[in-house]
Amino acid sequence: MNVIVCMKQVPDTETLIKVKPDGSGIVTDDIKYVMNPYCEFAVEESLRIKEKQGGASILVTMGPARAVETLRTGLAMGSDRSIHLNDPAFEGADGFATAKALAEAIKKEQYDLILCGKQAVDDDMAQVGQSLAELLNLPHVTLITKLEISADKKKAKVEREVDGGKEVIEVGLPAVLTCQKGLNEPRYASLPGIMKAKKKEVKAINLGALGLPADQVGAAGSKIKIMKYSSPPSRPPGKIVTGEILEAAQKLVKLLREEAKVI
Amino acid sequence: MAKGIWVFAEVKDKNIRKVTFELLSQGRKMAEKLGEELVAVLLGSEVEGLTGRLAEYADKVFWADDPALAQYTTDAYASVLANLLKEHQPSIFLCGATVIGKDLSPRLAARLETGLATDCTALSIGDNGALVAKRPVYAGKAFIELGFSEARPQMAQIRPNVLEMVPPDGSKKGSIAKVDAKIDAGSLRTTVLEVVKSAAAKVDLTEAEIIVSGGRGMKSSENFKVLEDLAEVIKATVGASRAAVDSGWREHGDQVGQTGKVVTPNLYIACGISGAIQHLAGMGSSKVIVAINKDPDAPIFQKADYGIVEDLFKVVPVLSEEFKKLLSES
């Protein structure tokens, strides 16, 4: 089974995000970049499938030069090779343009399954997996927390999280599945893994190699455009409710009823 | 030229979800501003009885009835909606940022080759008559305003609980039209084998009006009982921080934060939660925040409207009693 894993490099979730004074973007100095946490579940699942069924785990990302670090992390975890879509023309892509470029790169590969994170924790769009499936004319299932591949490798049985419970779904392969926390516990890269990763393939694909017209990728191929960034509305300073426990509890209940009016 | 504001009516447990009416209320304001029609589209099986309520809000209700639409599947819903949208070419299509809305709309947007703003918290019509969507990024650490290309419809998902619901005055009643679902059974590539409901039939965190959340300070899964008891009294949903989930005390579906759920309740009560950046990002847009923590320096107090610096195990049971008294009086 060849599994393609789409991944993204994002700021670490502990990063304090600051908006530039002119609202044109966020301040990117001092940001530590990591593999998107949901992509870790996708990489781990591809490795488990490979260990059980054989085949290869192939990583694909789109991003600037630094995104190679994230591919190396995945290769160090155990993936076999990787593809890096990197070209100034790809910059500023929305979910649609990103899916379009990824689909074009994936079409050149032999695969049985595509795994994505359920969303990237930078722009939180949660869009690429489903759009990619549509552009490749494949079925998709989002938010999976369990995956079983049938013995003949033609079908998958997955569990997914829905409001107030879960669904068990059968889907024909190939398909696109987006991974949710709970699917597995991602492994850490071992030292030998890190050494081996240095020799594994990172295939760079630019606009020419991808073969799409320039107006179908990046900002030019996007259907939505970010006009402005802003900081979240600031909250007025809070009150510390003091007193003995009973007194404090009584005061708090009164404040929630009479001042905040939420009870 | 594309015209009309369409709202996807989402059905859950044989009822239309509240977010649908929130969207129709917002849709009405935009329809008036643009001088366009407000349309609700309802898919399901044996859902005719639900069309009347939608017609109180919308100028027109399209509904499709097919056994294949009884249970949501991406392929069936996407196929019916894509056909309708291609035929009628509305200018705007809105759905809730729910599990179904989030699964469906990116697929639909790709099929129609149009723009989609996901998980929005505000919508407006710009001077040029185009949709402007506001949404959080980095789980709420920043916000962006999005504009759309020339492609239509402009699509957006809106979070439950953020738009005001304006009940109609009952003077108008929109027209109701049944449409042919035209579903090709062979085109359905997923099968729902089973739906397993959580043991406690509770309001989902993303839709809850009140959330009581526990963190590292809870110390064990059994200790969450005190929060369950409080939640019972004030009709809240129980959430948890990543620390509590990673310790195995709660299911990952209960996690609030950047790698869990982003929530916007009216009241968020954080118990024994220190307030890591990634947690604050997930609940910082709550209307009112209460923090109970014995560490006065916990960052959660910076976000809280009200704080009690005390051991949660001493405070929460007393708080439950006080709420019980208050609510039995009123």
Interface residues (C-beta under 8 A of the other chain):
Chain A: P11 T13 E14 T15 L16 I17 V19 I26 P37 Y38 D94 G95 F96 A99 V121 D122 D123 D124 M125 A126 Q127 V128 G129 Q130 S131 L132 A133 E134 L135 P139 H140 V141 T142 L143 T145 K157 E161 V162 D163 G164 G165 K166 E167 V168 I169 E170 V171 G172 A175 Q180 K181 G182 S222 K223 I224 K225 I226 M227 K228 Y229 S230 S231 P232 R235 P236 G238 K239 I240 V241 I245 L246 A248 A249 Q250 L252 V253 L255 L256 R257 A260 V262 I263
Chain B: K12 T74 D75 T98 V99 K102 D103 P106 R107 A109 A110 R111 E113 T114 G115 L116 A117 T118 D119 V132 A133 R135 P136 V137 Y138 A139 G140 K141 A142 F143 I144 E145 L146 G147 F148 S149 A151 R189 T190 T191 V192 L193 E194 V195 V196 K197 S198 A201 K202 D204 T206 E207 I210 I234 E251 H252 G253 Q255 Q258 T259 G260 V262 N266 L267 A276 I277 Q278 A281 G284 S285 K287 V288 I289 V290 A291 F301 Q302 K303 A304 D305 Y306 G307 I308 V309 E310 K314 V315 V318 L319 E321 E322 F323 L326 L327
